[in-house]
């Protein structure tokens, strides 16, 4: 269950992003909930806000006062009726505390604050890790070229120092592996240094099935170069506060750009959709991190520290992913809200209620379908279907 505290932290930060931005604009909030369903624990603060923990631990939400519309964007008829009701019960001017009557730019910032909080969390985690522990990296110098590999066909030689991949700066062998991993069967233009000269080489990494590590069961790109093993090839980088924050921003942006690239390839059919992972994949990753640290040849305190560091890195990665996904222009997600607000800003009126309702039904169906598909992939990669099939064969 190592995944539960990781997911809980990320969801809490996401919802607090919405909550704090709403409170900054003086928006009345009825409820802040972590989890869905019936409350296990609930209480009210001095402002009358209900804080609760639901029995279904996946997800959470912030409910604004008077927010009965699932879209949080009532149409013009709803707005008039809601305004009249508020004035009748609370007096003129009270409607200005309600989310629906705030300027569209404020509502947009409230919607965007959740994903932004996820990005800030990731930057903070990366910055703390870089500032306190530094970073061990391997010089991106080719020690060996695998015979018959994409690297050999492209003309790579032992001793080549890899500087860039598609104009993307390569600072370490770890950078190279991360960049190539999601680019199987996609040509990459490399800049390498050889004998004091810079050369341009183009290689198309082959796709191979990973059998070990956290990517086991996934198809990843393979260039076919071996990292150096000499002592002087390894460097320990240290970071001051400003450099650590800059490093955290870089790491976060790298995840966003890699995810964008991968989704683009997925949509255009360049990679198989069976690589899409879901909640079970998250649980497997957190379990793999803990297991790897637990089986290392270290004393117990060092193992525990390694588990915490690994889970912190995983939390940062998942936080970025959740922030990114929530910005997709799908109704029910924050990105869908932003699309509605953009329409309202241009048209000077919110979308009609029937359009909102239909959009949210389609968006919910799409989201549930994607989750089901991703979970099916997780079960397949976990060999659950093969196990069940074996019981009846």
Secondary structure, 3 states (H helix, E strand, C coil): CHHHHHHHHHHHHHHHHHHHHHHHCCCCEEEEEEEEEEEEEEEECCCCCEEEEEEEEEEEEEEECCCCCCCCCCCHHHHHHHHHHHHHHHCCCHHHHCHHHCCHHHHHHHHHHHHHHHHHHHHHHHHHHHHHHCEEEECCEEEEECCCCHHHHHCCCCCCEEEEECCEECCCHHHHHHHHHCCCCCEEEEEEEECCEEEEEEEECEEEECCCCCCCCCEEEECCEEECCCHHHEEEECCCHHHHHHHHHHHHHHHHHHHHHHHHHHHCCCCCHHHCCCHHHHHHHHHHHHHHHHCCCCCHHHHHHHHHHHHHHHHHHHHHHHHHHHCCCCCCCHHHHHHHHHHHHHHCCCCCHHHHHHHHHHHHHHHHHHHHHHHHHHHHHCCHHHHHHHHHC
